[in-house]
Amino acid sequence: MGLRILKKLIPCVVAGSLLFNGTPGIEALAAEEEYPLVYEDLSEGEEPVAVLFCDMQSYTVLPGDSLWKIAEKLWGDGKGYLDLARENKELIKDPDVIFPGMVLTASRTGSIIRKEAKNGGVQMGDYSMDMPYGWGVGVIEMGNAFTNFAMIDDQTAIACLIQDRKKETGTSVRDWEQCKERITGYVSKNYEEQVSDLQFEHYRMEGQGGMSGDIYLYSFTWQVSPAYPGFTIPVCVGLKLTDHIQAEFVGYGMDYDIHGAVRYVSATFEEHFNPDNKEGFTVNDSNMQLTPEAEWEIDGMFNSFAWVDEFFTSLFNKALNTLGGEEEKSAREKLMEKMN
């Protein structure tokens, strides 16, 4: 199976627009959700949905907490406070009365409307996935950061790496809490100044054919240069493990719901396994690349932090070098003017 590139884009035009178009370079405002996770039954609707089962988790009530505030922290929506009250009815007799130190349990089932399914998405024979409307597929290259399969739209991109499922990947994420601690420790040791707002999610998808599997997400804010504290980029990374494939996605974007987009693409990723070709099934023959591949503590999972570092450091340096023949200080001043 060969890799089918639908559209090849000039990397510096795609990525460079992050620095030179409009307001990017100023800390991004919260983008409107493009693909929200809705906590209600949408199975009777006219559009197809992807159903995600959230992990059961515990939460210790803090001073000043309310069920509404806790639901906002856990799910981004305070309306889930009634679900919290019902799930902890043995502890909570009145939803308006909770006490610090209470340990609550929380889990929800959410649905994402597959509004892009009608557009066909990306069809690659052995697998498929929905793609945000109006996006194209192409190549991105900046410094040593390279991918030959990325979903791209203006200042937003999702680099993709589709491989046969590795045993070590499943082992690494089996204990997701421990994996989160290891990722957090790696970031603290290597990228403490560049990474902030690191957050994690895990969802299960069951009974949905080839879309069934586990989704692991982490998102963060990347500071491109210490010289400009306000110049940050939202990043989200997704891993989808189906029975035979692992699909990894590294997304970045300004003023766009990149978190929702990566979660949406991950959720809609579907393997098309043919049991009659069990011995010969592989997606490793597509020559898909996402480099550099830097070693880190999480065996089997792509090191997105090293890729993001190489990509945006190279992009930033390229921007400085293309501003003209000024001295570095003058070039930085001119770059700052463009950012603001």
C-alpha positions in Angstrom: 0.0 0.0 0.0 1.6 3.3 -1.1 1.1 6.6 0.7 -1.3 8.8 -1.3 -0.5 12.5 -1.0 -3.5 14.5 -1.9 -1.9 17.9 -1.8 1.7 19.0 -1.3 2.2 22.4 0.4 5.3 24.5 0.6 6.5 24.1 4.2 7.6 27.7 4.8 4.3 29.0 3.5 2.3 26.7 5.7 4.3 27.0 8.9 5.7 30.5 8.4 2.2 31.9 8.4 2.2 31.2 12.1 4.6 34.1 12.5 3.6 36.6 9.9 -0.2 36.5 9.5 -2.3 38.8 11.6 -2.1 38.3 15.3 -0.3 35.0 15.8 2.6 35.5 18.1 0.4 36.9 20.7 -0.9 34.3 23.2 -3.9 32.7 21.5 -7.4 33.3 22.7 -9.5 30.3 23.7 -10.9 28.9 20.4 -14.5 27.9 20.0 -15.0 24.2 20.2 -15.2 22.6 16.7 -15.8 19.1 17.9 -17.2 19.1 21.4 -17.6 16.0 23.5 -21.3 16.0 24.3 -22.4 14.2 27.5 -25.8 13.1 26.3 -27.2 10.2 24.2 -27.0 11.2 20.5 -27.5 7.7 19.1 -31.0 8.6 17.8 -29.7 11.6 15.8 -29.4 11.8 12.0 -25.6 12.1 12.0 -23.2 9.4 12.9 -21.4 9.7 16.3 -18.3 8.4 18.0 -19.0 7.3 21.6 -16.1 7.7 24.1 -16.1 6.1 27.5 -14.2 8.2 30.0 -12.0 6.7 32.7 -13.4 6.3 36.2 -11.5 8.8 38.3 -11.5 10.0 41.9 -11.6 13.6 43.0 -10.9 15.0 46.5 -13.1 18.0 47.3 -11.1 21.2 48.0 -12.1 24.3 50.0 -14.3 26.5 47.9 -15.4 23.7 45.6 -18.9 23.1 44.4 -20.2 20.3 42.3 -20.5 22.7 39.4 -16.9 23.8 39.7 -15.7 20.2 40.0 -17.6 19.2 36.8 -16.0 22.2 35.1 -12.5 21.0 36.2 -13.1 17.4 35.1 -15.2 17.8 32.0 -15.1 21.5 31.0 -18.9 21.8 31.6 -20.5 22.6 35.0 -23.8 21.1 33.8 -22.4 17.7 34.6 -22.8 18.4 38.4 -26.0 16.4 38.5 -24.1 13.3 37.1 -21.6 13.8 39.9 -24.4 14.0 42.5 -26.1 10.8 41.2 -22.9 8.8 41.0 -22.0 9.8 44.6 -25.5 9.7 46.0 -24.4 7.7 49.1 -22.1 10.6 50.0 -24.1 13.5 48.7 -27.6 14.1 50.1 -27.9 17.7 48.8 -26.1 18.7 45.6 -25.5 22.1 47.2 -23.7 20.7 50.2 -20.3 19.1 49.9 -17.3 19.3 52.3 -13.5 19.5 51.8 -11.9 16.1 52.0 -14.8 14.2 50.4 -13.5 11.7 47.8 -15.9 11.6 44.9 -15.9 9.2 41.9 -16.5 10.4 38.4 -17.0 8.9 35.0 -19.1 9.9 32.0 -19.9 8.7 28.5 -19.5 11.3 25.8 -20.3 11.5 22.1 -18.8 13.4 19.3 -20.9 14.1 16.2 -19.1 13.0 13.1 -20.0 16.0 11.1 -17.1 15.4 8.7 -18.0 11.8 7.9 -20.1 12.8 4.9 -17.0 14.3 3.3 -15.2 11.0 3.0 -12.2 11.9 5.1 -8.9 10.1 4.4 -9.3 6.6 2.9 -6.1 4.5 2.8 -7.4 1.0 2.2 -6.3 -0.6 5.5 -7.6 2.4 7.5 -9.5 5.6 7.4 -10.3 8.7 9.4 -12.4 11.8 9.2 -10.6 15.1 8.4 -11.7 18.6 9.3 -13.7 20.3 6.5 -11.6 22.2 4.0 -8.3 20.8 5.1 -5.7 19.3 2.8 -3.1 16.6 3.1 0.6 17.4 2.5 4.2 17.5 3.6 5.7 19.6 6.3 9.4 20.2 6.8 11.2 22.7 9.0 14.8 22.1 10.1 15.1 18.4 10.9 11.4 18.2 11.7 9.6 16.4 8.9 6.4 14.6 8.1 5.2 13.3 4.8 1.6 12.9 5.9 -0.1 15.9 7.6 -3.6 17.3 7.6 -3.1 21.1 7.0 -5.2 24.2 7.0 -3.5 27.7 7.1 -1.9 28.0 10.6 -3.1 24.6 11.8 -1.7 21.1 11.1 -1.9 17.6 12.4 1.1 15.4 11.7 0.3 11.7 11.4 2.2 8.5 12.0 0.3 5.3 11.3 2.1 2.0 12.1 1.4 -1.6 13.0 0.6 -1.8 16.7 3.7 -2.4 18.9 3.7 -4.5 22.0 5.8 -2.0 23.9 3.3 0.8 23.2 0.5 -1.2 24.9 2.8 -2.0 27.8 3.7 1.7 28.3 0.1 3.0 28.4 -1.5 0.0 30.2 -1.0 1.9 33.5 -2.0 5.3 32.3 -1.5 7.0 35.6 2.1 5.8 35.7 2.6 6.8 32.1 1.3 10.3 32.8 3.8 10.6 35.7 6.6 9.6 33.4 5.7 12.1 30.7 5.3 14.8 33.3 8.8 13.9 34.7 10.3 14.0 31.3 8.9 17.4 30.6 10.1 18.8 33.9 13.6 17.5 33.2 13.9 18.6 29.6 11.3 21.2 28.7 10.3 22.9 31.9 10.6 26.4 30.4 8.8 25.6 27.2 5.8 23.5 28.3 2.9 24.7 30.4 -0.7 23.6 31.0 0.1 19.9 30.5 -3.1 17.9 30.6 -4.0 14.2 30.0 -7.1 12.2 28.9 -8.0 8.6 28.3 -11.0 7.2 26.5 -12.3 3.8 25.5 -14.3 3.0 22.4 -16.2 -0.3 22.4 -18.6 -1.9 20.1 -17.9 0.5 17.2 -16.3 -1.9 14.7 -12.9 -0.8 13.5 -13.1 2.4 15.4 -13.1 0.5 18.7 -9.9 0.9 20.8 -8.2 3.2 23.3 -7.5 6.9 22.9 -4.7 8.6 24.9 -4.4 12.4 24.7 -2.1 15.0 26.2 -2.2 18.7 25.4 0.1 21.5 26.4 1.1 25.1 25.6 4.5 25.5 23.9 6.5 28.7 24.4 8.5 29.2 21.2 11.2 31.6 22.6 12.1 32.7 26.1 12.7 36.2 24.6 8.9 36.5 23.9 6.9 35.0 26.8 3.6 35.8 25.0 4.5 33.8 21.9 2.9 30.5 22.6 1.3 27.7 20.5 -1.4 25.2 21.6 -0.4 21.6 21.0 -2.4 18.4 21.3 -1.1 14.8 20.8 -3.3 11.8 20.3 -2.6 8.0 20.3 -5.3 5.6 19.1 -4.7 1.9 19.6 -7.0 -0.4 17.6 -6.5 -4.2 17.5 -3.8 -4.1 14.9 -2.8 -0.4 14.4 -1.4 2.5 16.4 -2.2 5.9 15.0 -0.3 8.9 16.5 -1.2 12.5 15.8 0.7 15.7 16.7 -1.4 18.8 16.2 -0.7 22.5 16.6 -2.6 25.6 15.7 -3.3 29.2 16.5 -6.9 30.4 17.4 -8.3 27.0 16.6 -9.7 24.1 18.6 -6.6 21.9 18.0 -7.5 19.8 21.1 -10.9 19.0 19.7 -9.6 18.4 16.2 -6.9 15.9 17.4 -9.5 14.1 19.6 -11.9 14.0 16.7 -9.4 12.6 14.2 -8.2 10.0 16.8 -11.8 8.9 17.6 -12.8 8.5 14.0 -9.6 6.6 13.1 -10.8 3.1 11.9 -8.8 0.1 10.9 -10.2 -2.1 8.0 -8.8 -5.4 9.1 -9.5 -8.3 6.8 -9.4 -11.6 8.8 -8.8 -13.5 5.6 -5.5 -11.7 5.3 -4.5 -12.0 9.0 -0.9 -13.1 8.4 -0.3 -10.4 5.7 -1.9 -7.4 7.3 0.4 -4.5 7.8 0.4 -0.7 7.4 4.2 -0.4 7.8 4.7 -0.5 4.0 3.3 3.0 3.4 6.6 4.7 4.0 5.0 7.1 6.5 7.6 9.3 8.3 7.5 11.6 11.3 11.0 12.7 12.3 13.2 13.2 14.3 12.5 10.1 16.4 14.1 11.0 19.7 14.4 8.4 22.5 12.5 9.0 25.7 11.0 7.1 28.7 7.8 6.0 26.9 8.6 2.9 24.8 6.7 2.6 21.6 5.2 6.2 21.7 6.5 9.0 19.5 8.3 11.8 21.3 6.2 14.7 20.3 8.1 17.2 22.5 11.4 16.7 20.6 9.5 17.1 17.3 7.7 20.3 18.4 11.0 21.7 19.8 12.8 21.1 16.5 10.0 22.4 14.4 9.3 25.6 16.2 12.9 26.4 17.0 13.8 26.0 13.3 10.7 28.0 12.3 11.6 30.9 14.7 15.2 31.0 13.6 14.1 30.9 9.9 11.8 33.9 10.6 14.6 35.9 12.1 17.0 35.1 9.2 14.5 36.1 6.6 13.7 39.5 8.1 16.6 41.1 6.2 20.3 42.0 6.8 19.8 43.7 10.2 21.8 42.8 13.2 20.2 40.2 15.5 18.9 42.7 17.9 17.3 44.8 15.2 15.8 41.7 13.6 14.3 40.6 16.9 12.7 44.0 17.3 11.2 43.8 13.8 10.0 40.3 14.5 8.3 41.5 17.7 6.6 44.3 15.8 5.2 41.7 13.4 4.0 39.5 16.3 2.1 42.4 17.9 
